[in-house]
Amino acid sequence: MSKETLVKNAKKQLRTALKKKLGELTADSINLQSIGISNSLFQVPQFKDAKKIAVYMNMPNLEAQTMDIIRYCFDMKKSLYLPKCNVEPLDGRKRNYLSMLEISSFENVLQLEPQGKYNLLEPTRGKDIMETGDLDVIIVPAVAFTKLKKRLGHGAGFYDEFLNVYRKKFNKCPYLIGIGLEEQLVDEIPKEEHDWNMNCLVIGNVGVIH
């Protein structure tokens, strides 16, 4: 078995184990940790100074909730971008690729409806940050992180692909802040060449890891 296959298998096993563990958390635990994450995040200098921020829309369970972060961005007059998972072919992109689309108000966020095969709340239109390249910060979801800021995604490669294309096009990258629950912090994650590390983590019950 090749090294690449071994790494992929190890990642798959880790995802399965973590999702089982996260599935056992109570809604109260996720909610309390999410409040702590938001409060810690608001003190991170790169977040405070950012004018344009991309934030993920959380799944109903299994991950840190982001609605308070989204509301805060509007309160602080920051421009907010939300991810949209695309499966239509586009020149220079993989078949499954991510757009970051601007959304103009918190009311518009509340009106979003589930889209696509992942049934996530996503914008269907808005200014695409890939046109301008002036995104300051991305709040990145994951299945797991390590204290060395490695990240294990869900396996579809949306964020890795987006970041690779963004860097190639604009010769720079947004500041990457991974947020997660305490249970998502693990000792080690198998790494592949295309995997991106975070610049900073904000973990529930742990705080900020620079």
PEGIZI-V786227 format. One line per field, one symbol per residue. psi: psi as a letter, one per 30 degrees, with the letter a starting at -180 (. if undefined). burial: I if it has 9 or more other C-alpha atoms within 8 Angstrom, else O. A space follows every 10 residues. Layout:
psi: ???
burial: ???
//
This chain:
psi: kleeeeeeee eeeeeeeeee eeffkleeee eeeeeeeeee effkeeeefk ekkkklkllf aflkkgeeee eeeeeghkkk kkkkjkgkkk kgllejlkkj kkkfleeeef fklklaffhl jklfllkkff eeghkekkjk llelllfggl kjafffgeee eeeeeeeeef hlllkjjkkl leffjlekkk klefkkllfk kjkkgeakj.
burial: OOOOOIIOOI IOOOIOOIIO IIOOIOOOOI IOIIIIIIOI IOOIOOIOOI OIIIIIIIOO IIIIIIOIII IOIIOOOIII IIIIIIOOOO OOIOIIIIII IIIOOIOIOO OIOOIOOOOI IIIOOOOIIO OOOOIIIIII IIIIIIIOII IIIOOOOIOI IIIOIIIOOO OOOOIIIIII IIOIIIOOIO OOOOOOOIII IIIIIOIIIO
//
